[in-house]
Amino acid sequence: MSALSSDNRARLIDALGEAQRIGMLGDRPLEEVVDHSLGFVQALPPQVRTVIDVGSGGGDPGLVIAMARPDIALTLVDRRAKRTDLLVRLVGRLGLRDRVEVVEADVEDLPIQAAGRTWDAVTSRGFGPPEYTARLGAPLLAPTGLLLVSEPPGSDGARWRGMPGWELREIVAGVAILERR
């Protein structure tokens, strides 16, 4: 796994600052946004090579994952053109066009739109309730793929326990790692 250099961290904060200025990231300090997204990087197993980030919004955690893990091909998905337009610009600014694609789509339509394509991991930060996130993430995953979802502060992952078809593997740095049963 590649570390996030101080130069790349500064570039990310600058890029995410644009998303924040136009209202796509909330008002949390950008250092915190990056640190939280690095939890996804930490939670991604080293063998993961393809990731789809659903509800990518202003690029958190997708852009951070892309900068910290140059070995991963990433797909950023959002249903709003304003957000995907911004993501395309930020991907270009960060020099990630060769391995990050941006897709404007509703996640519910992706299994048809992606024509059977699957990913090693699906990431989600604040996408929706657990059942909804799991239902929409499942068809996007390769057979041994993982669903990584940001957990609320102090969560022990209880919201995932007992969910049909899913097993909570562990929580790493505030990110629940789930696998299909």
N, C-alpha and C positions, 0 to 999 in steps of 0.2 A: 504494500500500500504506500502510495506517495504522500509525503507530508505537504501541507499547505505552506508555501514559502511566505515570508513577510511581504514580498513584492506582489504575489498572487492575492494575498489577503487584502492588501491595499487596493488592488484593481477590482476585486470583488466588492469591497465596501463602496468604492466609487460607482460601480455599475448598479448595485442594489440601492444606492442613494437616489439614483434616477427613478427607480421603481417606487421608492418611498415618497419622493417629491410629488409624484402624480397619484398618490393614494393607493398603491397596490401592495404595500407591506406593513401598514399600520405605523405606529410611532415608536416602537421599541428601538433602543439604540442598535445601530447596525452591527457593532461588535458582538452583541448578544445574538442577533439573527445569525451571523456567521458561526458563532460558537454552537448554537443549537443545531444548525445544519451539519456541523462536523460530527454530531452524534449519529447522523445517518451514515456518514463516511465510516465511522468506527463500527457501526452495526452491520455494514455490508461485508459478507465473507469475501476473502481474497479471490475465490474462484468466480465470482460474479463478473460477467463481461458485458451484459446488456441490462439497462435499467429504463423503466418508463416511470416518469413522475406525473401523476394525475393531479389536475387542479394546480398547475404550475404557477399561476398568478404572476407575481413579480420575480420569480426565479429562485425562491427559497423552498426546498433545499437543492433543487436541480442544478443550478449554476455552481453551487459550492461543491457538490459531488463531482461535477465535470472538471472543476479546477484541481481538486484534490486527488482524483483518481483518473489520470490520463489513460489508463488501460480499459476504461469503460466507455461504451457507446451509449449515449443517452437520448431518450425521446421525451420532450417536454410537451405536455398536452394541457390545453385550456380551451374552453368553449367560447371565450370572448376574443374577438378580433383585436381589440385594443391591447389586450394583454399579450396575445401572440405576436402582434407587430412589435411591441416593446421587446419581447424575448428574442425575436429575430435580430433586432439591433444589438442587444446585449451579447448574444452569442457571437456576432461578428466582431464587436468591440473587444471581446475577450479572446478572440482567435480560436474559437471552438467549432467553426463551421464544418470541419472535417469529421467530427464525431458526435455532434449534437444536432438533432433535427427538432424542429418545432412544428407541432401539429395543432391546427385549430379544429377541434371536434368536441362533441359531447361524449364523455367517457362511455355512456350507455351505447353509443353507436360504434365504438372502436372495434369490437370483435368483428363486425361486418366490414368496416372501413379498412381494417388492417389485414383482411383476408387470411386469417389463420396465423398471423404472425404472433409470436410469443416472446417474452422477456424473462431473464433470470430473476429479476426482482421488480416489484412495483413499489414505489414510494409514495407516501401521502402525508401531507401536513395540513391538518384542519380541513380535510375534504368532506367529511360527513360522519354520521353515526357509524359505529362499528359494523353493523349488519349491512348497511349500504356500501361502505367501503370494501368489505370483504366480497360482497356479491358482484360488484363491478370490477374488482381487481382479479378475481379468480380466472375468468376467461382469457386474461392477458398474460398469465403466468405459464412458463414452461412447466412440464410435469413435476420437476423438483424445485420449482421457483419459490421465492419467498415474498411475503407481503410485509413491508416495513412501514409502520405508522407511528407518528408522533403521539406521545402520551401526555396527558395533562400533568402538570407538576405534582409530584408526590404519588403518582399512580403506581399501583402494584400490578397492573394489567388485568385486574378482576373483570373488567368489561369484556375481555376476550375469552375468559375461561368458560367452558361449556358451550361455546358457539359451535353449532353443527358444522362439521366438515373442516374445522380449523383447530390447530393446536398452537398454543403460545410456547414458543421455544425458550425465549428469554426476553428481558428488557435490558438494553444496552444504551447508556447515555440518554435516557428518556425516550428511546425508540423501541416499540414492541416489534419483535421478530416473530412472524407467524408462518407456519407451513401447513399445507393441506394434509388431512389425514388420509 
